[in-house]
């Protein structure tokens, strides 16, 4: 058949609540996906869930391509992508795991791994804004906050595979919002999805007239907060404005560090027109004058970005073994 797809990569994107598996071609086309429940309590438990998901996917989802040439996995936390070792799931929870060796022994395919934000950044680098820019910043604002830097076409990893953990940069020196890292005023505690929720809970008694529906034990979505702010709710406006100012400060600080011409805002939190405009409101034109492409959204959806990036990591490993 003329339209037969010769090869594909089995891509895995590990998240806090779900694992997404998909078949992806070497040129970045997602052919099929299936999601599974996730548990990231420890690296061992998370890897068990990944292995189970791969077994189930192979049994229940027919592959479209003729041959599968690699497995690529995007993981949360710090990842040694050069040696295939998952170093830690979060600071203080280190359980070095040779994911590459384990997966290759079980499934007999080359396996590459990397951090989830690195995967999303590489997706943009090869199939998104990276086709127009050699110097860009991918800022992921979701449950937490992290970044991927591409400088002169090179993805920056750092000496300990820890570059881009910018959620713990302080942007509010006079803030009393304590972060898990031990400092106050970190951008992650002010502007991430979890940070927004925690800010609402902390301030709700000061704004008894809020129209926001706050239920015990229920996570408040960022979009509900932004909708409230747009409607004039004082509590929502306070939290939204603080978050927008914090992210704008972070962006401007990072612009001074790496001189990007493009800022890509990924993750679920910034995919909101009102909030995006509030961030732009706090950006200083002089600082941003060389960011010629401005603030942009990813070329691919959040779901596809992680899978495509994971596939690229698997593909690179496959090429190295040839």
C-alpha positions in Angstrom: 0.0 0.0 0.0 1.3 3.4 -1.0 0.1 5.1 2.2 1.5 2.5 4.6 3.4 4.0 7.5 6.7 2.2 7.8 7.8 3.0 11.4 6.6 4.6 14.6 7.6 5.2 18.2 5.6 4.2 21.3 5.6 7.4 23.3 4.7 7.7 27.0 3.9 10.9 28.9 3.8 10.5 32.7 1.6 13.0 34.6 0.6 13.3 38.2 -2.9 11.8 37.6 -2.6 10.0 34.3 -0.2 8.3 31.9 -0.8 9.0 28.2 0.5 6.5 25.7 0.5 7.1 21.9 1.9 5.9 18.7 3.9 8.6 17.0 5.7 8.7 13.6 9.3 10.0 13.3 7.9 13.2 11.7 5.7 14.0 14.7 2.3 12.7 13.7 0.3 11.2 16.6 -1.5 8.2 15.2 -3.3 6.9 18.3 -3.5 7.5 22.1 -4.8 5.9 25.2 -4.7 7.1 28.8 -4.2 5.2 32.0 -4.3 6.1 35.7 -1.1 7.3 37.3 0.5 7.2 40.7 3.6 9.2 41.3 4.0 8.6 45.0 7.4 7.0 44.3 9.5 6.3 41.2 9.0 2.5 41.7 5.2 2.8 41.9 5.1 5.2 38.9 7.3 2.8 36.8 5.0 -0.1 37.7 2.1 1.9 36.3 4.1 2.7 33.1 5.0 -0.9 32.6 1.3 -2.0 33.1 0.2 0.7 30.6 2.6 -0.5 27.9 1.5 -4.1 28.3 -2.1 -3.1 28.1 -1.6 -0.7 25.1 0.1 -3.4 23.1 -2.7 -5.8 23.8 -5.7 -3.5 23.2 -4.6 -0.8 20.7 -3.5 -2.0 17.2 -0.4 -0.4 15.9 -0.8 1.5 12.7 2.8 1.6 11.5 4.4 -1.5 10.2 7.3 -1.5 12.7 7.8 0.1 16.1 11.5 1.2 16.4 11.7 2.7 19.9 10.0 3.6 23.2 10.3 7.2 24.5 9.2 8.3 27.9 8.6 11.8 29.4 9.0 11.7 33.2 8.4 14.2 36.0 11.4 15.2 38.0 15.1 15.1 37.3 16.2 12.8 34.5 19.7 11.8 33.2 18.6 11.4 29.6 22.2 10.5 28.5 22.3 7.3 30.5 18.5 6.6 30.8 18.4 7.0 34.6 15.5 8.6 36.4 17.3 10.5 39.2 14.5 11.8 41.3 10.7 12.4 41.1 11.0 15.6 43.2 13.6 17.2 45.4 14.1 15.1 48.5 12.5 12.0 46.9 15.4 10.4 45.1 15.3 6.7 44.1 17.7 6.4 41.1 16.1 4.1 38.6 17.6 2.7 35.4 14.4 3.1 33.4 16.1 2.6 30.1 17.6 -0.8 31.1 14.3 -2.0 32.7 12.1 -1.1 29.7 14.5 -2.4 27.1 14.8 -5.7 28.9 11.0 -6.1 29.1 10.0 -4.9 25.6 13.1 -5.4 23.5 13.1 -2.0 21.9 15.6 0.9 22.4 14.2 3.2 25.1 15.0 6.9 25.7 13.8 9.0 28.6 13.7 12.7 29.5 12.0 15.2 31.7 8.4 16.0 30.7 9.0 19.7 30.1 12.2 18.9 28.1 10.0 16.7 25.9 7.5 19.4 25.4 10.3 21.9 24.6 11.9 19.4 22.1 8.5 19.0 20.4 8.4 22.7 19.8 12.0 22.8 18.8 11.6 20.2 16.0 8.0 20.6 14.9 6.7 23.9 16.3 8.2 27.4 17.0 11.7 26.0 16.8 11.3 25.9 13.0 11.2 29.7 13.1 13.5 30.4 16.1 16.9 29.2 17.2 16.6 30.9 20.6 13.4 30.4 22.5 12.0 29.8 26.0 9.3 27.2 26.7 7.6 28.2 30.0 5.3 25.4 31.3 2.7 26.7 33.8 0.7 23.8 35.1 0.4 22.2 38.5 4.0 23.4 38.9 6.2 25.7 36.9 9.3 24.9 34.9 11.1 26.0 31.7 13.0 24.7 28.8 15.8 26.8 27.2 16.9 26.5 23.6 19.9 28.7 22.9 21.5 28.8 19.5 19.6 25.6 18.6 20.9 23.7 21.7 18.6 22.5 24.5 20.2 23.4 27.8 20.3 20.7 30.5 22.9 21.9 33.0 25.5 20.0 34.9 23.0 18.0 37.0 20.1 17.8 34.5 18.4 20.5 36.6 18.3 23.5 34.3 14.9 25.1 33.9 13.6 24.5 37.5 12.6 28.1 37.6 9.5 27.6 39.8 11.7 28.3 42.7 13.0 31.7 41.6 11.8 34.4 43.9 9.8 37.2 42.3 8.1 38.7 45.3 10.7 39.8 47.9 8.1 41.1 50.3 5.8 38.0 50.0 5.0 35.9 53.1 3.8 33.0 50.9 6.0 30.1 52.0 7.2 27.6 49.4 8.1 23.9 50.0 11.7 24.8 49.0 12.0 26.8 52.2 11.9 30.3 50.8 9.1 32.8 50.4 7.9 34.5 47.2 8.6 31.7 44.7 6.7 32.1 41.4 5.4 28.5 41.7 3.5 29.3 44.9 2.0 32.4 43.4 1.2 31.4 39.8 1.0 27.6 39.3 -2.3 25.8 39.2 -1.7 24.5 42.7 -0.4 27.8 43.8 -3.5 29.6 42.6 -5.7 27.2 44.6 -3.6 27.6 47.7 -3.7 31.4 47.5 -7.5 31.3 47.2 -7.8 29.1 50.3 -5.3 31.3 52.3 -7.1 34.6 51.4 -10.8 33.5 51.3 -11.6 34.7 54.9 -10.5 38.2 53.9 -13.0 38.3 51.0 -16.2 36.9 52.5 -18.3 38.3 49.6 -16.5 36.2 47.0 -18.8 34.5 44.5 -16.2 31.7 43.9 -17.5 28.2 44.9 -15.0 27.0 47.5 -15.7 23.5 48.7 -13.7 21.7 51.4 -11.2 19.2 49.8 -12.0 20.3 46.2 -9.3 21.8 44.0 -10.3 25.2 42.6 -9.5 25.4 38.9 -7.4 28.2 37.5 -10.0 28.9 34.9 -12.7 29.4 37.6 -10.4 31.9 39.3 -9.7 33.8 36.0 -13.5 33.8 35.2 -14.2 35.3 38.6 -11.5 38.0 38.1 -12.9 38.9 34.7 -16.3 39.3 36.3 -14.9 41.6 39.0 -14.7 39.2 42.0 -12.2 40.9 44.4 -10.6 37.7 45.7 -10.2 36.2 42.2 -8.8 39.6 41.0 -6.3 39.7 43.8 -5.0 36.2 43.2 -5.0 36.6 39.4 -3.2 39.9 39.4 -0.5 38.6 41.8 0.0 35.6 39.6 0.2 37.6 36.4 2.7 40.0 37.9 4.8 37.1 39.2 4.8 35.4 35.8 5.6 38.6 34.0 8.6 39.2 36.4 9.8 35.7 35.8 9.6 36.0 32.0 11.5 39.3 32.1 14.2 37.9 34.3 14.6 34.9 32.0 14.7 37.2 28.9 17.7 38.9 30.5 19.4 35.5 31.0 19.1 33.8 27.6 18.0 36.5 25.1 15.2 34.6 23.4 13.2 35.9 20.5 10.2 33.8 21.3 8.5 32.9 24.6 6.2 29.9 24.4 3.6 29.6 27.2 2.7 25.9 27.7 0.8 24.1 30.3 -2.9 24.4 31.1 -2.8 27.5 33.3 -1.7 30.1 30.6 -4.1 28.8 27.9 -6.6 31.4 28.9 -7.1 34.7 27.0 -7.9 36.8 30.0 -4.9 35.6 32.0 -2.6 35.9 29.1 -3.6 39.5 28.6 -3.0 40.2 32.3 0.5 38.8 32.0 1.2 41.0 29.0 0.0 44.0 30.9 2.9 43.6 33.4 5.6 43.1 30.8 8.0 46.1 30.3 8.3 46.9 26.6 12.0 47.8 26.9 12.8 44.5 28.5 10.8 42.6 25.9 12.0 44.6 22.8 14.1 41.8 21.4 11.4 39.1 21.9 10.4 39.7 18.4 7.9 36.8 18.1 6.4 37.8 21.5 4.4 35.5 23.8 2.9 32.7 21.9 1.0 29.4 22.6 2.5 26.1 21.6 2.0 24.8 18.0 0.7 21.6 19.4 -1.9 20.8 22.1 -0.6 20.1 25.6 -1.6 16.4 25.1 0.3 16.1 21.8 3.4 18.1 22.8 4.4 15.6 25.5 3.9 12.6 23.3 5.7 14.1 20.3 8.7 15.1 22.5 8.8 11.7 24.1 8.8 10.1 20.7 11.7 12.3 19.7 13.7 11.1 22.7 13.0 7.5 21.8 13.9 8.1 18.2 17.2 9.7 19.1 18.1 6.7 21.2 17.2 4.4 18.3 19.5 6.4 16.0 22.4 6.2 18.5 22.2 2.4 18.5 22.3 2.0 14.8 
